[in-house]
């Protein structure tokens, strides 16, 4: 028998640390991971749709900005010398709206330290020049169907991992991208290290899942876990490290001695986070099927994740764009005492009534939107609220208007409530609120072939073509999976318990879509959950918040379901005026929903 010659890369382990889950994450992550000595790559995810809107607003005032300044001024300033000494590669989407400016700032920092890293920049995601042609072609928002606005501040395509892998192959020590998908900062190094091709779809799905698990930082190591009281040492929580293998599987752990906890349940929550249809999680490089992913607890400090399936991606990039939509201002007051909620509601409505009269007298139009929210009265729970007798309530009044002048008037009418209306009116200070530009995000699709992507490093430029997609006839379809076995109603006496006793949950957003993932605490309870937590039940429970349809998906690999609710966040992100515009609390609200369970199950609880 001839000897089998294995690719040397198949025996290697690539170790990646996730140092940031968003722009504003703790400075702890980078130093903790670099000093651990346990990583080959340090990756940062800074971008969300709301973040891009903020960066677009900043760039309108300062064209040289528009990137995640924390990456340069805090993270790399703290670790760059040790990163270079240890030979750790860095990949970050910190470039935001202005990746070249981010790279220039990092070059200046490195030069001041006497260091000379090879810094590559991925450019091409900015497709603003295409907007006139796209508008002429009647391109519309992919969620709402609205036409493209006449005046657009920014338009950036979600790029994938291929240009990151190309930059690393050309010898880059640090790769900075603009708007790429969150998981690409992890998948790019894995494609480079393991020589995965753009057509190795199962491997790309596994690498994308690895990136998805660590893209939100400590959410993978116990952060936001349903059973939060079981997670030790929050101040010193460990940032995630993944040991990745050439077959697309990986093991998750953290720096020994740090806080947090490596739990199968917490990793399962993160798997479900904002994925929509788990059988068709769409990325630029691959269409992922996570329904049969398995998460195994290897030890108290390590879990193993495997089983991702990949299919060919589409021929389009998703574009995240922003447009100016007038101005917005938020004013707040604290009301203390008996009937605080009623007094706070009347205060907010009175502020609006007074300023509307002033607008009419000046022949100015009404507010384009006006919302009164009460914090402390559980108004987000709607009919399920139990804090009607609260004696401490914050009233927030949020208004939008095309003219800044109108909001200046509104801002002046917040403080007079302190002496004019409700007893117990006060505030935490902070002065008069200021109007700010209202940046509205929207999304659409663009042909990949029309987007010119390139890697820039020093004087060198390498164009990066979008990988060819297999012919439609050759695409593998995601398998159809059966729903969980039916829960057998035995006629046993039943009692009501809150849903949290049966499952863990994690929620988040995609625009105006709220996503709630539920993981059964015991595999045998999934049929019961499936029978009790139906789309109809969830739609009715959230009737005060959710205006669109509710879909449900099954993930048998982790004994879970994913609930996707359309038109659920009041527009979502910066478009929303809700207290929870990103849907982070909707999972917690659902966990409080009473469900009927047999007495035998209740006894186990």
Secondary structure, DSSP 4 states (H G I P E B T S, - for coil): -PPP---GGGG--EEEEEEESSTT--THHHHHHHHHT--SEEEE----HHHHHHHHHHHHH-TT--S-HHIIIIIIHHHHHHHHHHT-EEEE-TTTT-HHHHHHHHHHHHHHTT----EEEEE--B-GGGHHHHHHTT-B-TTT-PBPPSSEEEEEE-B-SHHHHHHHHTT-SEEEESSB-TTHHHHHHHHHHHT--TT-HHHHHHHHHHHHHHTTGGGGTTTT-TTGGG---GGGBPPEEEEE-TTS-EEEEE-TT-BS---HHHHHHHHHTT-SSTT-EE-SS-EEE-TT-EEEEEETTEEEEE--EEE---SEEEEEEEEEEEEEEEEEEEEESTTHHHHHHHHHHHHHHHHHHHHHHTTPPPPSEEEEEEETTTGGGGGG---TT-SEEEEEEEEEES-HHHHHHHHHTSTTHHHHS-TTEE-----S---EEEEEEEEEEEEGGG--EEEEETTEEEEEPPPPPPPGGGPPPPPP-PPPPPPP-----EEEEEGGGTEEEEEEEETTEEEEEEEESSGGGHHHHHHHS-HHHHHHHTTTT--S-EEEEEEGGGTEEEEEESS-STT-GGG--STTTT-TTHHHHHHTSEEEEEHHHHHH-
